[in-house]
Protein backbone atom coordinates (compact mmCIF):
# COMPACT_ATOMS: atom_id res chain seq x y z
CA UNK A 1 0.00 0.00 0.00
CA UNK A 2 2.77 2.44 0.96
CA UNK A 3 4.67 1.87 -2.31
CA UNK A 4 1.52 2.50 -4.32
CA UNK A 5 0.72 5.58 -2.26
CA UNK A 6 4.16 7.11 -2.77
CA UNK A 7 4.02 6.32 -6.50
CA UNK A 8 0.57 7.90 -6.71
CA UNK A 9 1.74 11.05 -4.92
CA UNK A 10 4.80 11.34 -7.19
CA UNK A 11 2.81 10.76 -10.38
CA UNK A 12 0.49 13.59 -9.34
CA UNK A 13 3.27 16.11 -8.85
CA UNK A 14 3.83 15.87 -5.10
CA UNK A 15 6.92 17.72 -3.94
CA UNK A 16 6.07 17.11 -0.27
CA UNK A 17 6.80 13.38 0.00
CA UNK A 18 9.65 11.03 -0.90
CA UNK A 19 9.46 9.23 -4.20
CA UNK A 20 9.57 5.45 -4.32
CA UNK A 21 12.51 4.31 -6.48
CA UNK A 22 12.30 0.53 -6.11
CA UNK A 23 13.97 -2.21 -4.08
CA UNK A 24 17.69 -2.66 -3.53
CA UNK A 25 19.66 -5.93 -3.56
CA UNK A 26 18.80 -6.49 0.14
CA UNK A 27 15.05 -6.22 -0.54
CA UNK A 28 14.81 -2.77 1.08
CA UNK A 29 12.65 0.01 -0.31
CA UNK A 30 14.65 2.85 -1.82
CA UNK A 31 13.22 6.37 -1.56
CA UNK A 32 14.46 9.79 -2.56
CA UNK A 33 16.10 11.95 0.09
CA UNK A 34 14.42 15.21 1.04
CA UNK A 35 16.89 17.81 2.18
CA UNK A 36 16.17 19.64 5.43
CA UNK A 37 15.94 19.08 9.17
CA UNK A 38 13.65 16.73 11.10
CA UNK A 39 12.87 17.63 14.72
CA UNK A 40 13.80 15.02 17.31
CA UNK A 41 11.09 16.07 19.77
CA UNK A 42 7.71 17.77 19.85
CA UNK A 43 7.97 21.50 20.37
CA UNK A 44 5.95 24.71 20.38
CA UNK A 45 5.39 25.73 16.76
CA UNK A 46 4.29 29.21 15.81
CA UNK A 47 1.07 29.80 13.91
CA UNK A 48 2.87 30.17 10.57
CA UNK A 49 4.43 26.70 10.93
CA UNK A 50 1.12 25.21 12.12
CA UNK A 51 -0.66 26.61 9.09
CA UNK A 52 2.04 25.30 6.73
CA UNK A 53 1.77 21.83 8.28
CA UNK A 54 -2.03 21.80 7.97
CA UNK A 55 -1.79 22.86 4.32
CA UNK A 56 0.66 20.02 3.60
CA UNK A 57 -1.65 17.56 5.34
CA UNK A 58 -4.59 18.80 3.25
CA UNK A 59 -2.59 18.42 0.03
CA UNK A 60 -1.64 14.89 1.05
CA UNK A 61 -5.22 13.96 1.92
CA UNK A 62 -6.63 15.47 -1.27
CA UNK A 63 -4.17 13.59 -3.49
CA UNK A 64 -4.53 10.35 -1.56
CA UNK A 65 -8.34 10.45 -1.82
CA UNK A 66 -7.96 9.55 -5.49
CA UNK A 67 -6.19 6.34 -4.48
CA UNK A 68 -8.68 4.81 -2.02
CA UNK A 69 -12.18 3.54 -2.63
CA UNK A 70 -14.33 5.75 -0.44
CA UNK A 71 -16.76 4.02 1.86
CA UNK A 72 -19.00 6.22 4.03
CA UNK A 73 -20.08 3.25 6.15
CA UNK A 74 -16.49 2.62 7.29
CA UNK A 75 -15.37 6.28 7.17
CA UNK A 76 -12.76 5.64 4.49
CA UNK A 77 -12.08 8.90 2.66
CA UNK A 78 -8.31 9.15 2.21
CA UNK A 79 -5.03 7.44 2.86
CA UNK A 80 -4.13 8.30 6.44
CA UNK A 81 -0.48 8.74 7.27
CA UNK A 82 -1.32 7.74 10.85
CA UNK A 83 1.64 9.52 12.44
CA UNK A 84 1.64 13.12 11.26
CA UNK A 85 3.94 14.19 14.07
CA UNK A 86 6.26 17.15 13.51
CA UNK A 87 8.98 14.49 13.85
CA UNK A 88 7.77 13.05 10.51
CA UNK A 89 8.05 16.35 8.66
CA UNK A 90 11.10 17.82 6.98
CA UNK A 91 11.71 21.48 7.83
CA UNK A 92 13.68 24.14 6.04
CA UNK A 93 14.26 27.01 8.37
CA UNK A 94 11.29 27.04 10.70
CA UNK A 95 8.81 25.78 8.10
CA UNK A 96 7.61 22.24 7.36
CA UNK A 97 8.06 21.45 3.66
CA UNK A 98 7.58 17.68 3.36
CA UNK A 99 6.09 14.63 5.05
CA UNK A 100 8.13 11.45 5.57
CA UNK A 101 7.81 8.00 7.20
CA UNK A 102 4.70 6.61 5.56
CA UNK A 103 5.14 3.10 7.03
CA UNK A 104 1.83 3.19 8.94
CA UNK A 105 -0.25 4.61 6.07
CA UNK A 106 -3.65 3.00 5.57
CA UNK A 107 -7.12 3.99 4.36
CA UNK A 108 -9.15 6.00 6.87
CA UNK A 109 -10.84 9.30 7.57
CA UNK A 110 -9.51 12.84 7.32
CA UNK A 111 -10.66 13.62 10.85
CA UNK A 112 -8.84 10.59 12.28
CA UNK A 113 -5.52 11.59 10.72
CA UNK A 114 -6.01 15.29 11.41
CA UNK A 115 -7.02 14.74 15.04
CA UNK A 116 -3.80 12.93 15.84
CA UNK A 117 -1.78 15.48 13.87
CA UNK A 118 -3.36 18.34 15.83
CA UNK A 119 -2.65 16.56 19.14
CA UNK A 120 1.04 16.30 18.24
CA UNK A 121 1.57 19.63 16.47
CA UNK A 122 -0.19 21.60 19.20
CA UNK A 123 1.28 19.52 22.03
CA UNK A 124 -2.22 19.16 23.47
CA UNK A 125 -2.19 18.49 27.16
CA UNK A 126 1.04 20.35 27.82
CA UNK A 127 0.80 22.25 31.07
CA UNK A 128 3.27 24.78 29.66
CA UNK A 129 0.84 26.08 27.02
CA UNK A 130 -2.08 28.28 28.03
CA UNK A 131 -5.48 26.76 27.20
CA UNK A 132 -6.59 29.89 25.33
CA UNK A 133 -3.39 29.79 23.27
CA UNK A 134 -4.14 26.12 22.50
CA UNK A 135 -7.67 27.03 21.44
CA UNK A 136 -6.45 29.82 19.14
CA UNK A 137 -3.74 27.63 17.62
CA UNK A 138 -6.17 24.73 17.12
CA UNK A 139 -8.57 27.03 15.28
CA UNK A 140 -5.72 28.31 13.08
CA UNK A 141 -4.62 24.73 12.31
CA UNK A 142 -8.15 23.68 11.30
CA UNK A 143 -8.68 26.89 9.34
CA UNK A 144 -5.53 26.27 7.31
CA UNK A 145 -6.61 22.68 6.61
CA UNK A 146 -10.04 23.94 5.53
CA UNK A 147 -13.52 22.43 5.32
CA UNK A 148 -13.32 20.39 8.50
CA UNK A 149 -15.53 20.94 11.50
CA UNK A 150 -14.04 21.08 14.98
CA UNK A 151 -16.23 18.35 16.48
CA UNK A 152 -15.17 15.40 14.26
CA UNK A 153 -11.51 16.29 14.74
CA UNK A 154 -11.88 16.52 18.52
CA UNK A 155 -13.78 13.23 18.61
CA UNK A 156 -11.10 11.56 16.51
CA UNK A 157 -8.38 13.08 18.67
CA UNK A 158 -9.92 11.56 21.78
CA UNK A 159 -10.54 8.22 20.06
CA UNK A 160 -6.89 8.03 19.03
CA UNK A 161 -5.80 8.78 22.59
CA UNK A 162 -8.10 6.02 23.91
CA UNK A 163 -6.53 3.57 21.45
CA UNK A 164 -3.02 4.59 22.45
CA UNK A 165 -3.86 4.11 26.13
CA UNK A 166 -5.25 0.64 25.38
CA UNK A 167 -2.06 -0.27 23.51
N, C-alpha and C positions, 0 to 999 in steps of 0.2 A: 504494500500500500504506500509506504513512504517513498519508494523509488518512483512509483507512478505519480505521486503527488509532486515531488520535486521536478520531474520531467514536465508535468502539466504546467507548473508555475513558470518554468524556464521557457516553454514553448509559447507562453502567453505574455512574454516580455518582462517577467519579474526581475527586478534588480535588487530585491530585498531578501533573497534566499539563496542558499548555495545551489549550484547546479549539479545534478547527478551525472558523473562521467563514466560509470561502469564499475567493474569488479577487478581488483588486482589479482596477482598470482596466488595470494594467500586467502582468496575468497572474501576480501574486505571491500566494502563500498568505497568508492573514490568520489569525493566531492570537490568542488572548487573552493578555494580559500577566499574569505572576505576580509579585507584589510580593515583593521580598527582595533578597538579595545573592548573587552568583555568584563563587566564588573564581577568581582569575586563574591560580593555580598549584596544584600538588599540595602537600599539607601533612601534618602529623601531626595526625590526628583522634583525639579521646579515644574511649573505648569507648562512651559514650552516643551520640555522633554516628555511630559505626560501626554500632551496633545500629539506629539510626533509618534509616540508609541501607539496610541489609539488609532491613528491614521494608518500606520503600517498593519496593525491587526485587522482593520477594516478591509484594506487592500487584499490581504491574505485570505480573509473569509470570502470576499466577493469572488476572487479567482477560484478558490477551492470549491465554491458552490457548484460550479460547472462540472466538477469531477464526481460528485456524489449524487446518488439517486435520492431525492428528497422524499421524506416520509413523515407527514404531520403526526401520525399516530405514535411514532417513536421519537419525535423531535429531531430527526436528522435533517439538517439544513446545509451544513458545511463540513469541511474537514477541520476538526479541532486539532490544534497543536498539542494541547493538554498540559503544557508547562510554559506559558508565556511570561515567565519570570524575567526581570531585567537581566538576570544572569544568562539568559538565552537570546540576548540581543547584542549586536555589534554596535558600538558607539564610535563616532568620530567627533572629537571635541566632547561636548556635553550632550550630543544628540544621538538617539538611536536611529540607525540607518538600515539595519537588516535583522532578520530573525534566523536563528540557527537551532540545531539539536531537535530535529523533527522525529526522533525515535518513537515517541509515544503518540504520534498523530493517528487519529481515527475519526470516523464519521460521528457527528454529534450536533449540538445546537450552538448557535452564536452566543447565547446568554451563558451557557455552561463554560465556554472557553473565556469569554469576557469577564465573567464573575471571578474566576481564579486569577486572571491577569490583573484585574483591579485590586484584588486582595494583596497581591505581591507588589505591584507598582506603587500602591499608595501606603504600603506597610500598615494595613488595617490592623488595629489592635495595639499598635505601639503606644505606650503611655507617654512617649516623648513628643507626640504630635497632637495638637489641640483638636478636639472633636469638630469644631467649626471649620478649621483648616481642612480636615479630612473631608467634610461635607462639600466644601467649595471645590476641592481638588477632584473629588469623585464626580461632581457635576461637570467639571471641565473635561474629564476623561471621557465620560459618556457623550458629551456634546461633540467632542472631536470624532468619536466613533460614528455617531449619527444614527438616527432612526432606531433607537433601542430604548425602551422604557426602563425606568429605574427598578421597578418591582421585579421583573424577571431576572435581572442581573443580581439583585440582592438575594433573591431566593436561590439562584444557582450558586452564589458565593457561599451561602450557608450550607447548602447541600454538599458542596465540595469539601467544606470543612468537616462536616459530619463523616463523610467517607474517609477523610484522612485520619480522623480520630479513631475510627473503626479499624483502619489498617494498623 
